[in-house]
Amino acid sequence: MDNQFWVQISSGSGPEECCLAVKYLTEKLTRLQNFTFSVIELVATKHQNYSSVWLRATGNSDEFKNHWQGSVQFIFKSPYRAKHPRKNWFVNVQVYAAPTHVSWSPKEVQVKTARSSGAGGQHVNKVETAVSITHIPTGIMVQASEERSQILNKKLAFARLDIAIKAQNQKQQKAMQQQKWMQHKQLQRGNPVQVFKE
């Protein structure tokens, strides 16, 4: 049965080559049959690769998780360091349930707006469409700026905050479920769920 879920692809603390692997994997996932993806957030590097990607997905989340969640290995020579001997690069994939409701009081949050930066033309530069939300009791802050509408960015920011608060409250679970919006998870190199040779 199809359902909606969110996917994070992260280079962890890996070098630019791992960020290139994140870009490669994002392109591969968006071509998968039986799933549809839309980008929530891209964190780009100076080489136009991605250190982190968040995707909104539709399909069978259990099937996707069984095949893709965990460490993914890419094998290729570094295009940035000609004499670098390393050829194995790892990225991490994590799957999350799409948020369905708000689990806090609006009185507990502070909402700020600002002008978005980056691509989007004059509309984005002139209108305060970017939204940042701080959950005062925990200090958790999230941002959303990729949508052209402040209303959509606010909805996206609240969805991110919902995930962040749930993650912090579930301290008995693994670190990957704690404050995932605030930092990349360190990759577990070895035992990859998928291996690609570029």
C-alpha contacts under 8 A as a table, 3 or more apart, distances in Angstrom:
res1	aa1	res2	aa2	distance
1	M	59	G	7.32
1	M	60	N	5.82
2	D	58	T	6.40
2	D	59	G	4.24
2	D	60	N	4.69
2	D	61	S	7.43
3	N	58	T	5.53
3	N	59	G	5.34
3	N	60	N	6.00
3	N	61	S	6.69
4	Q	56	R	7.26
4	Q	57	A	5.61
4	Q	58	T	4.50
4	Q	59	G	6.52
4	Q	61	S	7.40
4	Q	97	A	7.24
4	Q	98	A	6.04
5	F	56	R	6.16
5	F	57	A	5.27
5	F	58	T	6.43
5	F	61	S	6.48
5	F	95	V	7.05
5	F	96	Y	5.80
5	F	97	A	4.71
5	F	98	A	4.58
6	W	54	W	6.99
6	W	55	L	5.60
6	W	56	R	4.68
6	W	57	A	5.71
6	W	95	V	5.83
6	W	96	Y	5.03
6	W	97	A	6.12
6	W	98	A	5.71
7	V	53	V	8.00
7	V	54	W	5.63
7	V	55	L	5.04
7	V	56	R	6.51
7	V	57	A	7.07
7	V	93	V	6.98
7	V	94	Q	5.74
7	V	95	V	4.65
7	V	96	Y	6.23
8	Q	52	S	7.13
8	Q	53	V	5.63
8	Q	54	W	4.59
8	Q	55	L	6.47
8	Q	92	N	7.91
8	Q	93	V	5.67
8	Q	94	Q	5.21
8	Q	95	V	6.51
9	I	22	V	6.39
9	I	26	T	7.60
9	I	52	S	5.66
9	I	53	V	5.11
9	I	54	W	6.55
9	I	91	V	6.88
9	I	92	N	5.63
9	I	93	V	4.67
9	I	94	Q	6.70
10	S	19	C	7.87
10	S	22	V	6.58
10	S	51	S	5.96
10	S	52	S	4.46
10	S	53	V	6.51
10	S	91	V	5.69
10	S	92	N	5.16
10	S	93	V	6.60
10	S	184	H	6.36
10	S	185	K	7.37
11	S	14	G	5.43
11	S	15	P	7.79
11	S	18	C	5.38
11	S	19	C	5.50
11	S	21	A	7.87
11	S	22	V	6.36
11	S	50	Y	7.90
11	S	51	S	5.22
11	S	52	S	6.31
11	S	90	F	7.17
11	S	91	V	4.88
11	S	92	N	6.48
11	S	184	H	7.55
11	S	187	L	7.55
12	G	51	S	7.44
12	G	91	V	7.04
12	G	92	N	7.24
12	G	184	H	5.02
12	G	185	K	5.48
12	G	186	Q	5.03
12	G	187	L	5.80
13	S	184	H	7.40
13	S	186	Q	6.58
13	S	187	L	7.89
14	G	17	E	7.60
14	G	18	C	5.52
14	G	19	C	7.35
14	G	90	F	7.89
15	P	18	C	5.51
15	P	19	C	6.76
16	E	19	C	4.91
16	E	20	L	6.27
16	E	45	T	7.85
16	E	47	H	7.89
16	E	49	N	7.64
17	E	20	L	4.97
17	E	21	A	6.31
17	E	78	S	6.38
17	E	79	P	7.82
17	E	80	Y	7.68
17	E	89	W	6.78
18	C	21	A	4.84
18	C	22	V	6.28
18	C	51	S	7.69
18	C	89	W	5.48
18	C	90	F	6.09
18	C	91	V	6.33
19	C	22	V	4.95
19	C	23	K	6.46
19	C	45	T	7.63
19	C	49	N	5.45
19	C	50	Y	4.97
19	C	51	S	4.80
19	C	52	S	7.68
20	L	23	K	5.04
20	L	24	Y	6.25
20	L	49	N	5.13
20	L	50	Y	6.59
21	A	24	Y	4.91
21	A	25	L	6.06
21	A	74	F	6.42
21	A	89	W	6.99
21	A	90	F	7.34
21	A	91	V	6.83
22	V	25	L	5.15
22	V	26	T	6.09
22	V	49	N	7.43
22	V	50	Y	5.92
22	V	51	S	6.82
22	V	52	S	7.19
22	V	53	V	7.66
22	V	91	V	6.29
23	K	26	T	5.12
23	K	27	E	6.35
23	K	49	N	5.75
23	K	50	Y	5.65
24	Y	27	E	5.29
24	Y	28	K	6.35
25	L	28	K	4.94
25	L	29	L	6.08
26	T	29	L	5.23
26	T	30	T	6.25
26	T	53	V	7.68
27	E	30	T	5.39
27	E	31	R	6.64
28	K	31	R	5.39
28	K	32	L	6.77
29	L	32	L	5.27
30	T	35	F	7.87
30	T	36	T	6.90
30	T	37	F	5.87
32	L	35	F	6.02
32	L	36	T	7.72
33	Q	36	T	7.80
34	N	59	G	6.27
35	F	57	A	6.77
35	F	58	T	5.60
35	F	59	G	4.83
35	F	60	N	7.65
36	T	57	A	5.61
36	T	58	T	5.25
36	T	59	G	6.88
37	F	55	L	6.15
37	F	56	R	5.54
37	F	57	A	4.50
37	F	58	T	6.60
38	S	55	L	5.59
38	S	56	R	5.17
38	S	57	A	6.60
39	V	42	L	7.29
39	V	53	V	7.64
39	V	54	W	6.22
39	V	55	L	4.62
39	V	56	R	6.19
40	I	53	V	7.73
40	I	54	W	5.28
40	I	55	L	5.29
40	I	56	R	6.26
40	I	146	E	7.65
41	E	53	V	5.72
41	E	54	W	5.00
41	E	55	L	7.09
41	E	146	E	7.21
42	L	50	Y	6.50
42	L	51	S	7.97
42	L	52	S	6.13
42	L	53	V	4.72
42	L	54	W	6.57
43	V	50	Y	5.44
43	V	51	S	5.67
43	V	52	S	5.24
43	V	53	V	6.39
44	A	47	H	7.93
44	A	48	Q	5.61
44	A	49	N	5.52
44	A	50	Y	4.46
44	A	51	S	6.18
44	A	52	S	7.59
45	T	48	Q	5.12
45	T	49	N	5.26
45	T	50	Y	5.81
45	T	51	S	6.56
46	K	49	N	7.32
50	Y	53	V	6.65
52	S	184	H	7.77
58	T	61	S	7.76
59	G	64	F	7.94
60	N	63	E	5.39
60	N	64	F	6.34
61	S	64	F	5.06
61	S	65	K	5.96
61	S	95	V	7.89
62	D	65	K	5.04
62	D	66	N	6.09
63	E	66	N	5.26
63	E	67	H	6.53
64	F	67	H	5.40
64	F	68	W	5.85
64	F	69	Q	7.45
65	K	68	W	5.29
65	K	69	Q	4.86
65	K	94	Q	7.95
65	K	95	V	6.47
66	N	69	Q	6.43
67	H	193	V	6.70
67	H	194	Q	7.64
68	W	72	V	7.62
68	W	93	V	6.61
68	W	193	V	6.26
68	W	194	Q	6.96
69	Q	92	N	7.56
69	Q	93	V	4.95
69	Q	94	Q	5.29
69	Q	95	V	6.54
69	Q	193	V	7.20
70	G	92	N	5.63
70	G	93	V	5.21
70	G	94	Q	6.52
70	G	192	P	6.86
70	G	193	V	6.17
71	S	90	F	6.44
71	S	91	V	5.76
71	S	92	N	4.66
71	S	93	V	6.40
71	S	187	L	6.79
71	S	188	Q	6.28
71	S	189	R	6.68
71	S	190	G	7.47
71	S	191	N	7.29
71	S	192	P	4.73
71	S	193	V	5.96
71	S	194	Q	7.43
72	V	90	F	5.62
72	V	91	V	5.36
72	V	92	N	6.15
72	V	93	V	7.34
72	V	192	P	5.08
72	V	193	V	5.79
72	V	194	Q	5.00
72	V	195	V	6.03
73	Q	88	N	6.70
73	Q	89	W	5.72
73	Q	90	F	4.61
73	Q	91	V	6.65
73	Q	192	P	5.97
73	Q	193	V	7.99
73	Q	194	Q	6.24
73	Q	195	V	4.68
73	Q	196	F	6.27
74	F	88	N	5.87
74	F	89	W	5.14
74	F	90	F	6.23
74	F	195	V	5.84
74	F	196	F	4.83
74	F	197	K	5.77
74	F	198	E	7.08
75	I	87	K	5.38
75	I	88	N	4.77
75	I	89	W	6.34
75	I	195	V	7.66
75	I	196	F	6.17
75	I	197	K	4.61
75	I	198	E	6.16
76	F	87	K	5.06
76	F	88	N	6.70
76	F	89	W	7.86
76	F	197	K	6.25
76	F	198	E	5.50
77	K	82	A	7.91
77	K	84	H	7.91
77	K	85	P	7.92
77	K	86	R	7.19
77	K	87	K	5.09
78	S	81	R	5.52
78	S	82	A	6.38
78	S	84	H	6.70
78	S	86	R	7.51
78	S	87	K	6.83
79	P	82	A	6.47
81	R	84	H	5.34
90	F	187	L	7.18
90	F	189	R	6.49
91	V	187	L	6.61
92	N	185	K	7.69
92	N	187	L	5.87
92	N	188	Q	7.84
99	P	102	V	7.93
99	P	159	A	5.95
99	P	162	D	6.69
99	P	163	I	6.63
101	H	162	D	7.71
102	V	158	F	7.54
102	V	159	A	7.62
102	V	162	D	6.04
103	S	162	D	6.59
104	W	108	E	7.12
105	S	108	E	5.49
105	S	109	V	7.53
106	P	109	V	5.62
108	E	135	H	5.94
108	E	136	I	5.65
108	E	137	P	6.79
109	V	133	I	6.56
109	V	134	T	5.47
109	V	135	H	4.51
109	V	136	I	5.62
110	Q	133	I	5.61
110	Q	134	T	5.15
110	Q	135	H	6.61
110	Q	136	I	7.01
111	V	131	V	7.00
111	V	132	S	5.89
111	V	133	I	4.60
111	V	134	T	6.63
112	K	131	V	5.76
112	K	132	S	5.26
112	K	133	I	6.41
113	T	128	E	5.84
113	T	129	T	6.58
113	T	130	A	5.46
113	T	131	V	4.57
113	T	132	S	6.34
114	A	128	E	4.62
114	A	129	T	6.31
114	A	130	A	5.07
114	A	131	V	6.47
115	R	124	V	6.83
115	R	125	N	5.87
115	R	126	K	6.70
115	R	127	V	5.86
115	R	128	E	4.12
115	R	129	T	5.80
115	R	130	A	5.67
116	S	124	V	5.66
116	S	125	N	5.96
116	S	127	V	7.77
116	S	128	E	6.64
116	S	129	T	6.01
116	S	130	A	5.02
116	S	145	S	5.77
116	S	146	E	7.81
117	S	124	V	7.15
117	S	125	N	6.47
117	S	145	S	7.94
119	A	124	V	7.83
120	G	123	H	6.89
120	G	124	V	5.41
120	G	125	N	7.68
120	G	148	R	7.47
121	G	124	V	5.81
121	G	125	N	6.74
122	Q	125	N	5.12
122	Q	126	K	6.10
123	H	126	K	5.47
123	H	127	V	6.08
123	H	148	R	7.77
124	V	127	V	5.69
124	V	128	E	7.48
124	V	129	T	6.79
124	V	148	R	6.38
125	N	128	E	7.75
128	E	150	Q	7.10
129	T	145	S	6.60
129	T	147	E	7.64
129	T	148	R	6.48
129	T	149	S	5.73
129	T	150	Q	4.15
129	T	151	I	7.95
129	T	153	N	7.01
130	A	143	Q	7.47
130	A	144	A	5.89
130	A	145	S	4.22
130	A	146	E	7.64
130	A	150	Q	6.32
130	A	153	N	6.48
131	V	143	Q	5.70
131	V	144	A	5.40
131	V	145	S	6.30
131	V	150	Q	6.92
131	V	153	N	6.06
131	V	154	K	5.85
131	V	157	A	6.92
132	S	141	M	6.93
132	S	142	V	5.67
132	S	143	Q	4.27
132	S	144	A	6.48
132	S	154	K	7.97
132	S	157	A	6.91
133	I	141	M	5.54
133	I	142	V	5.48
133	I	143	Q	6.41
133	I	157	A	6.73
133	I	158	F	7.41
133	I	161	L	7.63
134	T	139	G	6.23
134	T	140	I	5.63
134	T	141	M	4.25
134	T	142	V	6.63
135	H	138	T	5.85
135	H	139	G	5.39
135	H	140	I	5.26
135	H	141	M	6.35
135	H	161	L	7.78
136	I	139	G	5.09
136	I	140	I	7.30
140	I	161	L	7.59
140	I	164	A	7.44
140	I	165	I	7.63
141	M	161	L	7.39
142	V	157	A	6.16
142	V	160	R	6.61
142	V	161	L	6.12
142	V	181	W	7.57
143	Q	157	A	5.63
144	A	147	E	7.60
144	A	153	N	5.22
144	A	154	K	7.07
144	A	156	L	6.33
144	A	157	A	5.24
145	S	148	R	7.72
145	S	153	N	5.97
146	E	153	N	7.15
147	E	150	Q	7.35
147	E	152	L	6.25
147	E	153	N	5.62
148	R	152	L	7.67
148	R	153	N	7.74
149	S	152	L	5.31
149	S	153	N	6.28
150	Q	153	N	5.02
150	Q	154	K	6.01
151	I	154	K	5.12
151	I	155	K	6.36
152	L	155	K	5.10
152	L	156	L	6.18
153	N	156	L	5.01
153	N	157	A	6.00
154	K	157	A	5.05
154	K	158	F	6.17
155	K	158	F	5.22
155	K	159	A	6.23
156	L	159	A	5.04
156	L	160	R	6.26
157	A	160	R	5.05
157	A	161	L	6.15
158	F	161	L	4.95
158	F	162	D	6.08
159	A	162	D	5.07
159	A	163	I	6.50
160	R	163	I	5.23
160	R	164	A	6.21
160	R	181	W	7.41
161	L	164	A	4.95
161	L	165	I	6.06
162	D	165	I	5.37
162	D	166	K	6.20
163	I	166	K	5.20
163	I	167	A	6.06
164	A	167	A	5.11
164	A	168	Q	6.27
164	A	178	Q	7.32
164	A	179	Q	5.19
164	A	180	K	6.66
164	A	181	W	6.22
165	I	168	Q	5.14
165	I	169	N	6.17
165	I	179	Q	7.50
166	K	169	N	5.12
166	K	170	Q	6.27
167	A	170	Q	5.31
167	A	171	K	7.40
167	A	177	Q	5.05
167	A	178	Q	4.33
167	A	179	Q	5.54
167	A	180	K	7.28
168	Q	171	K	6.15
168	Q	177	Q	7.63
168	Q	178	Q	4.96
168	Q	179	Q	5.71
169	N	178	Q	7.89
170	Q	173	Q	5.76
170	Q	177	Q	7.33
170	Q	178	Q	7.05
171	K	174	K	7.50
171	K	178	Q	6.90
173	Q	177	Q	6.46
173	Q	178	Q	7.79
174	K	177	Q	5.70
174	K	178	Q	7.17
175	A	178	Q	5.11
175	A	185	K	7.91
176	M	179	Q	7.76
176	M	180	K	6.33
176	M	185	K	6.26
177	Q	180	K	6.23
179	Q	182	M	5.44
179	Q	183	Q	7.09
180	K	183	Q	5.78
180	K	184	H	6.73
180	K	185	K	7.44
181	W	184	H	7.81
189	R	192	P	7.23
192	P	195	V	6.66
